[in-house]
Amino acid sequence: MSNKTPARSSDQVLPDPDSPAVATTDGAEADAEAAALKRAKAETIGRYVAMFFMPLVMVSMMISGYLGTMHAPTPHDMPIAVTGTAPDAQAFAEALEAADPDAVDVRIVGSDEEARELVLDREVSGAVHVAGGAATVYTAGSAGASQSSTVTGMLAPQVLAQGLTLGTEDLAPLPAFDPAGLGAMFLATALVMAGYLPFSVTLSNSPELLRFRRAVPLLAGWAALVAALVWTVTGPMLGVVQGHTLEVLGIAWLGVFAVGAVQLLLTRFLGPMAVIAAMLLLTVLGMPASNMSMSVYTMPEFFTFLHAFLPMPAIGEALRSVLYFDGSGVGSHLLVLVVGAVVALVLTLAFDARKRRRNPDAGPPPVTVPSLHGGPRPATRRWRYTALLFFPLAMVTMMISVMLGAMSSPTPRDMPVAVVGSSVEQAQDAVDGLDQSMPGLFDLRAVGSADEARTQVRDRTVSAAFVLPSAEHPSATLVTNQAAGASAKQVVTAVFGQVAAGQQTELTTEDVAPLSTTDTMGSVSMYLAMGWVMSGFMIIIVGANAAPRSRPLRRLVPIVAGWAVFMSAVLWLIAGPITGSISGHFWPLLGTGIVAIFCVAMFSAVLERLIGMLAVVPAVGILMLVGVPASGGGLSIYMEPEVFRVLHEILPMPAAVESIRSILYFGSDTVGAHLVTFAIWGVVSLALVMVIDRVKPLRTGSVPHEPDVDEPEPVKELALV
């Protein structure tokens, strides 16, 4: 037995801190710590870059696309058929081409019947029959109201210039229940959104659902749900679509499925950036190429090429064929959708097979947005999938119900118009008579002075003024304000033209503020305002998920302030030097844009604090889907349901549109009042954010991600590939 006693711990020999071994260990730990700090710093920088990059790209892309194509649409190579007696038709065709060779593509056809068929088959945009000193212009309103007006606007001056008697005939007028032809356009827009939006969110929240064998049946079911939804809203609820139930349901299902299949493929190649590619292909390029809101022959020529194969044109034209032309020509558009869906699914399978061979043990992509509502990830898949379904469903429902409901029946309702006589009494007598002949259409106001009426038109108190004939001025005069609303001018010109004709008096027109040649549709103010609003809410929504450390107010306020300055300048550059939509007005537009973007961001921060990423739903709903109709930017608020007149005085989007109009055309006369509107939204929202932060813990890191209680840890069988 040994007499040695085990050494006590206090007697053990400790390593010499100056020994090489200890120095090596300490050095390795220091290197590891430095590497970790470097990675953390790089991740932080990357998150902030993503916070600014995605909103910048998405807003710039959207506004550049819309302003660049639709601020001043001009006809180019618009197909026009000419028929009639041989020498007359030939002479008219030559004169039409000589007037503007780039605007038209004239073809002479052998008979009046053939010309009509070409118009009805939408192979030509319009036709003219010339014979016996008269010319009849044929159009098809159901092929696009703007296209019909463009064709008539091109052909009528040529008819009159040649001394011919002008006649017009609409071979396919729009139905009374869809007088603006917006049914097919909004259906197509909603269906495209329903196709690309779900997979973009699913990739970040529940990527296991993107496994091919899961995604395809889920997409088929989602397409059926959306088809039933949009048909219910547009048909039984709004009455914009009547009849053709099976055809509409079928096109809607196929459209959503085809777009979803393409988006599934894009997520494989681009990951989270697939949403940017989808916006580019489906919306930024798809809307101008769709031929739905404006004729594709008034867009840059590149869009005529895109019209042949993009999903938005295919869905819109297929619906137009069914709803307005008894299905004529629908086959080619359905073929585009079928081929697109099949090719996208085949390429997705090929991509998955290739990835499986290269990495058999690959799992699903990482979850980057564990919770859509901003709190802890739902404990069960049921609640997570419910939130995932709610997000796109709510967006599609709002798009098809609010937007279409607001603008589907553009009829004047109490539109304010001044009636001017030699005395107020004479004007009042005229008002009483007009009120009886067209009750409810106009809010007619008796005015005794033409100068006073012009002032009211210019300051937008009234939409127009009708000056009665007098001994000094034997013709009636209609005073309008195109810059305050092109749609209102069109309505009053048409209605009071008929009034003057009924009184057998000549009507002259006077516009106190005509639109500029770079803003012929009056749409620049709306698209620039959309850029301000989108910049405001997107920096909050993207930043909260990409860079949650930006959420505390002490960081958020200076970030948003700098972003507002930057994006206001970027949007001016897009509207000005890049697209040529505006000229000058830098400082007032820059300053107003800064205030608008900052205040919209503060309002969006309130919503994001409360419901996380789901804040996109109320933010887009209030700011855009309700805000655009209430703005009067596309359609006069006096041609929409009365509630939008109230909202016009309250919401940020109308304040933005009216501010830009005031700056561009009216010497900034009402900008101050609209800045007050922005300030109220911004100050109240900022105060609410402060209150919310005091009562609700503020998340500054990633949302905790624990496995669902009814979901095993990700395993190989859940792999996407």
ABEGO torsion letter per residue (X at the ends): XBABBBBBAAABBBBBAABAAAAAAAAAAAAAAAAAAAAAAAAAAAAAAAAAAAAAAAAAAAAAAAAAAAABBBBBGBBBBBBEBAAAAAAAAAAAAAABAAABBBBBBABAAAAAAAAAAGABABBBBBBGGBBBBBBBAAAEAAAAAAAAAAAAAAAAAAGBBBBBBBABBBBAABAAGAAAAAAAAAAAAAAAAAAAAAAAABAAAABAAAAAAAAAAAAAAAAAAAAAAABAAAGABBEGAAAAAAAAAAAAAAAAAAAAAAAAAAEAAAAAAAAAAAAAAAAAAAGAABBAAABBAAAAAAAAABAAAAAAAAAAAAAAAGGBGAAAAAAAAAAAAAAAAAAAAAAAAAAAAABAABBBBBBABABAAGBBBBABAAAAAAAAAAAAAAAAAAAAAAAAAAAABBBBBGBBBBBBBABAAAAAAAAAAAAAABBGABBBBBBABAAAAAAAAAAGABABBBBBBBAABABBBBBBBAAAEAAAAAAAAAAAAAAAAAAGBBBBBBBABBBBAABAAGAAAAAAAAAAAAAAAAAAAAAAAABAAAABAAAAAAAAAAAAAAAAAAAAAAABAAAGABBEGAAAAAAAAAAAAAAAAAAAAAAAAAAEAAAAAAAAAAAAAAAAAAAGAABBAAABBAAAAAAAAABAAAAAAAAAAAAAAAGGAAAAAAAAAAAAAAAAAAAAAAAAAAABBBBABBBBBBBBAABBBBBAAABAX
